[in-house]
Amino acid sequence: MRNLQTLFEKGQRLLRDREFKKAELVFLKLNKLAPNVTQALEALGIIALETRNFSQAKKYLLKAIKIAPSSEELQNLMGTILQANGTPHEAIIYFERAIISNGSYSNAHYNYARSLVETGSIVMASKYFSIYSKQKPNDFDAHITYLEVLLNNSAHQKAEEFLGSLGSRAFLNARFLNLLARTSAGLGEYERSLENFYSILKQNLNDWMTYKKIGIVLKAAEISQGVRKNNASNQFHRIRSIVLNAPQVNLLEYWFSSFSHLEQKDYFQLALRRFPEPDSKVLVLDAKSPIVGQKNKQVKEPKNVVALLHWGRSGTGFLHSLVDNHPEVITDPGQYCAGFFEKNVWDNIFSEDLQQMVQNCTEMYEIFFNPEAKSPPGVVLGHATSEGYGAMGQNKNQSLRIDQRIFEKCLLDQLRCRDKINQGIFFKCLHIAYQQTLGKTPDASHIFYHIHSPTRYALFNFLSHFPKAKFLMTVREPIQNFESWVSTAVQEKQSYEFVVERAANFLFEFDQKLFSRFSSRGIKLEDIKVKTSETMTAMCRWMEIETSNTLFESSFRG
C-alpha cells in the first residue's frame, strides 16, 4: 500500500509540473499494480486530454466510470473531454449525470451551461450559469462568460438583471465595465453606456477597441429619436478632456465622420495633422558619438514607398509575389512587416544603443530567419507556414529564411550611416539590410510595402513618416469577392452580428478618404490574369519603374 501511495504522489508531482510522458509511465505502472484504483485512470485521462489524445482519454475515463459510476468528478471529466473534442451533445449527458450525482457540484453546472450554449440551448444555459454564480460568487471569469453569452444572444435585460445581482465591487474591473456598457447600449441607454466606456478609458487611454465602441454608441445615439444633434460634438469634447492629446480620439473622430453628418469637416486631414510627429521618439547620432564610427555618406536609399492594401481576399498576396524580385524594388515576403507601424512596435524596438536596437528587431522579426517562428505584430498566427513559405521551390524543400548574423551586421551598418533614427528611417534601413543579406546591391528606388490591413493608428503613423506614399489595392469581381470575405465567418460559425460587422467593414475599407488624398490605384485580379502584360505595364508606369520579366512569375526571393 505504501508503494502505491508513493507512486501516486510521484505521478501527481510530475503531472503538476506538466511532465506528461514521465507521469504517464508512473500512472500506467500504478494501474497495472492496482487496476481498480480510479485515481490512476483519471490521471491518465487528464494526461491524454492535455496532449489532445481524445480517443485515449475517453478510453481511460470509461474504464474509471465503470468502476465508480456515481463519481461526479469522473462524469464531469468525461464531459470535459467530449466538450474539448467538439462533441457538446455527448458532453451534456455526462454533465447531467454529474449534477444528478451531486447537485452542489459547481464545476459540472458551469461546464453543463457552456455545452448548452454550444448546442444553442441559451435559456437552459442561463439557468445553470445562474446556479453556478450563486455557488461561486467570486468567480468573475465565469460571470464574464455568462454575460457574454447573454449579450451575444441579445438578452440585454437578463444581462442587466444579472449585473445588478453581482454588486458594485465587480465593476471596478474594466472587463465588467465593458459588459455593463454593452448592456446599457443594447437597452438604448446610451448616456450610461458612454459613461462606462469613459471609465475604461481612464484606466487605459490606449484601448482602441473602446474608442471604436464609443463611436458605435455615438452613432446609435445620433440616429435614435430625441437625441440632440450636437450630442456627438459634446461627447468628443468630453473624450478629449479625459484622454487629452491621445491620437486615438482624432482617429475616432475621423472614423465617426466617415458615416456621419459631421462629414462637413475634413476630419481625415485634421487627424493626420494632429498625429504625433515622426520624431517624437528619435535617436540623434553625431560625429562625436562613440556608437557611430565611420559614416558612409554615399549610402543610397529608396526614395519611394508603395503600400499594398488588401480588400477582402482579393489577391494581394498574388500581386505581391509578382512584384517581388523586380530589380528596382525592395520588399519582404508576404505580410511580415504589415504591423510595423502599429502602436508600441517602435517602443519595443527603440534603444539608445544601436546593437540593442538591432537585437530588439531580430527578436520581434524572428520570422525572417525561421518561417515557423512566432508571428510579428500585425501578422496572423502561422501566416508564413500557412502560405507555404517553409516549403518553397519545385521540390517544396526550400525555405524563406535569411542568415540572421549577416542581417544583423547589415542592419547595424545601415543604422550607423544615419544622422538620426526614427521609426520611418529604421523601416528603410531594415529593408535595405534585408536586400543586402540576399546578396543584392541596395540601389532600388522603391520599397514595396505589403501593409495589408492596418489599423487606423498604423495607417496614420505610416503616413506621418511617408507623406508621399502611393497606395495600391487589388479588387476582384464584387459578388465573388464579397462571398469569399463573408464565407470565412460563416464557416467559423461566428455570430450573426459578427458576420454583419465583417460585411460592413468590407465596404468601409474600400471607401476611404485615403484614396482621394494620395496617389492610389486599384488593380483587378481578373485583369492581372487575363490581360497580364497590359496591366503590369500600366502598374509600372504609375509606380515609375521599368517593366521587367520578373513581373510575370509568382515568387518570393526569386
N, C-alpha and C positions, 0 to 999 in steps of 0.2 A: 504493500500500500504506500509506503514511504517513497519507493522508487517511482510509482505512478505520479505521486504528488510533485516530486522533484522534476519529472519530465514535463508535467503540465505547467509548472511555474517557469521552466526554461522556455517552453513554447510560447507562453504568454508574453514573456520578456522580448523574445525575438519578433513576435507579432507587433508589439507596441513600437519596436524600432524599425518596423516595416522591412525586416529581413525575411521576406516571404518564402524563399526557397529553403532556407535553413529551418524556418518554423514549420513548413510543410513536412519535412523529414521527421521532425520531432513528433508531430501530431499523428503522422502515419504509423510511427512506431508505437505510440500510445494506443492508437486504435487497434493495432494488431494484438497488443497485450490485453486490452480490455474493450472488446467490440461493442459492448452495451453502454459505454460511457459517452453520453450525448455531447458533452463539452468538447471532446476531440473532434467529432463530426461537425459540430457547429463552427469550430475554429477553422477546419479545413474548408468549410463552405465560405467563410469570410475571406480566406486567402484566395479561393477561386474567384470570388466576387471582385476583390481588389485587383486581381490580374485579368479580369474580364473573361474568365473561362466560365461562362454561364451554365453550359450543359453540365460541367463537372460540379459546379456549385449546387445546382438542383439535385444532382445525384446524391450528394452528401446530406443535404437537408431532408430529402425524402426518407433516407435511412434513419435520420435522427427523429423525425416526426413519427415514424412507425414505432420507435421505442418509447417516445413520450408525446403522444398525440394531444395532450392537454396543455402543453407548454406554450404560453403566449409568445415568449421570446423566439422560439423556433418558428412558429407560424408567421410572426412578424418578419423575421429574417427571410423566410421563403418568399413572402410578398415583396420584400425589398429587392430580392434577386430578380424576380419576374418583372418588377417595375423597371429596373435597370436594363433588363433585356428587351424592353419595348413591348411588353405584353400586359398592359394595365388591367385588362378584363380578367386575366388569370390571377393577377396580384390581388385584386379585390376579394376574391374567395378566401385567401389566406389571412388578409387583414380582418375580414369579418370574423373568421374563426378565432383570431387572437383576441378580438373585442369580446366575443362570447365567453372565452376562457377567463378573461379578466376585464371587466367593464371599466376599470380605472387605469388601464394600461395606456398612458398618454401617447406614447410613440406610435402605437397602432392607429389611434384616432387621427393623428396628423398624417401618417402615410396613407391611410384609407382616404382621407379628404383629397390628398394630392392625386391619387389614382382616379378618384371620381371626377376630378377636374379634367384629367386627360381623356376620360371616356365621355365627357360632355354633360355629366350629371351635376350641374352647378348648384342647384337648390339643395340636393343631398350633401354636396361637398361643404356648403356653407354651414349646415347643421353640425358636421363633425369638426370643422375648423373652430366653430364656436365652443364646442365641448372642450377641445384641446386648449383654447385660450383661457378657459376658466381653470383648467388643471395646471397650466403653465403660464401664469400671468406675466412673467418677466421674460418670456422667450420672444423678444422683439423681432427676430428674423422670421419666425413663424407668423407673427402678426402681419408683417410686411407682405409675406407670400399670400396670405389670405386676402389682404386689402387689394393687392394687385389683381388677384383673381376676380374680385368683385368689380373693380374699375374696368378691367379688360372686357367684362361682360355687361358693362353699362349699369351695374347695380349701385348707383351713386347713393341712393337713400339708405340702403343697407350698410354701405361703407361709412356713411356719416354716423349711423347708429352705433356701429362697432367702434369707430374712433372715439365717440363720446363715452363708451364704456371703459376706455383704457386709462383715462385720467390725463391731466395736463403734462405730467412729467415726461411722457413719451414724446411730446412734440418739441423737446429740446434737440432731438435727433433730426438732422437735415433730411434723411430718407422719409421720416414721418411727415415733416413739413411739406415735402413734395407730394406725398399722397393726400394730405389734407387740402393742399392747393388744387390738386386734380379733382378731388371730390367736390369742392366748392364750385369749381368751374363747370363740372358736369351738372350741378344743380342750378346753374345760372347765377350764382352768387360771385360775380366777377371781382368786385372790390375786395372781398375777403380772400379770394384766391390770389390776387396780386399781392396782398399784404403778406401772405405766407411765402410766396416766391421771393419777395423782398427780404424776408428774414433769412432765406437761404443765401441770397447774395451777400448779406452782411457777414455770413460765415465763410463764403468763398466767392470772391469777386471775379474769379476766372472760370466759373462754371458756365460754359457756353450753352449747354442744354437748357439751363434755367432761363437764360436770355431768350432762347427760341420759344420756350413755353410761355413766357411773358408776352411775346409777340402774338402767339396764337390766341391767348386770352384777350389781349387788347383788340384783336380783330373781331373776336366773337362778341365782345362788349360793344364794339363800334356798330355792328350790324343788327344788334338786338334793339328792340323798341325802348324808347325812353332814355337812351344813353346820350349824354351831351356830346355834341360834335367835337368840342375841344378837349374831350376827356383824354384822348391819346397823347396830345401835346402836354397836358398837365402831368400825365403819368411819366412821360420822358423826362420832364423836369425833376420829378421825384426820384427816378432811377439815377439821374446824374448826381443828385445830392448824396446818394448812397455810394456810388462807385467812382465819383469824381471824374478823372480823365481816363478811365479804363477804355481801351479801344473797342471792347465788345459792345458798349452801348451805341457807338457810332455805327457798327456793323448791324446791330439790331434795327436801328432807325432806317438804315438803307434797305434791309430785308423787308421790314414792315411797309416801307413806302412802295415796294415793288408790286404790292397788290392792294394799295390803299389810295384814298382820295388825297393823301399827302404828297402824291407824285408831282405836285406843282413845284416842289423844291428839288434841286439836284442833289439828292442825298448820297448818290454814288460818289460824286466829286467831293462832297463835304466829308464823307467817311475817309476817302483817300487822303484828303488834306489834313485831317485830324489824326491820321495814323502815326504811330511813333516814328521818329526819324531813323533812317538806316544806321546812323552812327550812335544810336542810343547805347550800344554796347560794342565798343571798338578797342582794339589793341593797336596803339601807335608805336611804330618802330622808327628809331632814328639811327644815324651813323654811329653814335656813341654806345648804342645798346649792345651788351655782350652777347645777346642771342641772335644778332643779325648776321655777323660775319661779312664775307664778301658779297655785295649785292650785284646781281646781274641786271643791269638796266635795259638790256636788249631783249628781255623776255617778251614774247608775243602772246597775246591772249585773244580769244574770240570776242568780237565786239557786239555780236548779235545773239539774241536768245529767242527761240521759237518754242512756245509751250503748247503741248498737245493735251487737249481736254477730252475726256470720254463723254459719251452721251448714251448711256443705257445699252451696253453690249452691241456697239455699232462697228466694231472692228478696229479700234485704236491700236491694239497690240499688233495687228497685222500691218497697219500702215507704219508703225514704229519699226517693225522688222525690215521694211523696205528701205527706210531712210538710213538704218544702221549701215555702217561701213562706207558711207559716202565720204570721199576724200576731204570735203570742206566742212564736215560736221563731226562734232564730238557728242557722244551720247552714251548713257549707261544702259544695261539691259533692263527690259521690262519697265516696271514702276519703282525700281529700287530707291530712287531719291524723291518719290512722289510727296512724301511728308516732310521734306527738308525744311520748309518754311512754316511748319506748324508751331504752335506755342510751346515753349520750353526746350525745343530741339537745340537752338543756339546756346541757351543757358547751360545745357548739358555738355556741349562741345567746347565752349569758350574756356580759355585759361590764359593767364599771364605768361605761362611757359609754353613755348611752341611745341616742344616734344610731347608735353602732356595733352595739348590740343589735338595733335595727331593721334595719340593713343585713344583719347576720348572718341574721336571719329571712327577709328577702326573697330572699336568695341561696339559702337552703335551700328556700324555698317559691316558687320562680320559677314553678311550675305555676299559681299564682293568676293570673299575668299572661300566660301562654302555655301552652296545653294540650299543646304539643309539647315543652315543656322537660323536663329530666331529672326523674325521679320522686323525690319526697322520701322520707325514711326510712319504712319500713313499707309502701310502696306498690309494687305490681308494676310492673315496667318497661313503659312505654307504656300505663298504665291509662287515662289521660284520652282518648287518641286511640282506643283500642280500645272505650271506652264511647261514643264519638261526641261527646265534649264540644267538639271542634273543628268540628263540623258540625251545629249545633242549628237549631231552628226549622223552619217548614213548608218552606222552600226550601233547608234544610241549608247556609245561608250565614252563620249566626251562631255565635259562639264564646264559651265560658265564660271570659272574661278580664275583669279589672278594671284600673282605672288605677293603676299602681304608685306614681306620685307622690302621688296622693290617699291611697292606702292608707298609705304611709309617714308622711304628715302625721297622719292619724287615729290610727295606732298610737302615734306619738310623743306626741301629745296625751293619749291614754289612759294611757300609762305615767307621764307627768308628774303625773297626778292621784293617784297612789298613795303611801302611806306606805312601802310596801315592795313588792318584786317578787320573787316566787319562780316556779317553773315553772307552778303552777296559776293564779296571778294573771295571768301573761303569757298563758296559754291563753285566759283570759276576755277579756283586752284584745285579743288577736288576732281573736277572733270579733266583738267589738263593732266594731272597726275595719273588719272586712270588711263588716259591716252598714251602717256609715256610708258606706263607699265606694260602696255600691249606692244611696246617697241615701235610706236608710231611717232613721227615728228609732230609736236603740238602746234601746227601752223594753221589749224582750221579757223574759219571765220565765224562759225555758228555753233552754239550749243543747242541741241535738240532735246528739250526737257519734257519728259512724259509726266506732267504734273497730275494727270488723270482726273481725280475728283476731289479737289481741295476744299477744305472748309473755307468759310469767308475770311477767317483770320489769316489762313495760309495764303489765300489768293491776294489779299491786300498787302500782306507782308512781302510777298514776291514782287508785287508791283511797286512797292516803295523802294526796292533795290534795283528793279529793272523797268523803269517807267517807259521805255521804248520797246518793250517786248511785243512780239507778234503772237497771235493765237490761232491754232488750227483745231478743227473738230471734225471727226468723221460722223456721217449720218448714213442711214440706210432706209429702205422703203418703210414709211412710217408705221403701217399696221404690223408688219413683221417685227420692226424694232420695238414697238410698244409691247407686243405679245411676249417677246423674248425677255424684256425687262421685268414685266409683271409676273411672268410664269415662275420665276425662281421663288418668289414669295409664296405663291400658291403651292409649289412643290414642297416647300419647307413647312407648310400648314400654318402659316402666320395668320394672325387675326385679320378680320375684315378691315379694321381701322388701319393696320399696318399696310395692307395692300393699297388702300386708298391714298395713304400718305406717300407711298412709294410712287404711285401713279402721278400724284400732284407734283412731287419733286422732279419727276421725269420731264414735265412740261416747263417748270420754272428754270431748270438748269439750261434749257435751250433758249430761254428768253431772258438774257442778261444784258444789263447796260454795258458791260464789258465789251460786247461785240460792236457797239456803235462808237466806243471811245478809243479803241485800239485797232491796229491793223489786224483784221480777222478774216478767216476763210473757212468754209465748210467743204469737205470732200465727200462725195457719195461713194459708199463702199462698192456699189454696183459699177460705178464708172472706173474705179481702180481695177476691177476685174475684167470689164468688157472693153473699156477704152483706155487701157493702161498707159500707152505711150503718150497720148494726148493729155491725159490727166496729170501724169507725173511731170511732164514738161511744163504744164501750167503752174504746178506747185513750185517747181524750181524757179520759174520766172518771178513768182511772188516772193519766194524766200531770198532771191538774188544769189542763187548758186547755179553752177553749171549742171546740165543733165549728165548723169553717169550711168554706166551699165549696172552698177550696184543697186540701182533703184528697181531693178526687175528681178531681184531674188530675195526671198524671205530668209533672213538670217539674223543672228546676233553674234557680234565679234567676228563676223565673216563666216 
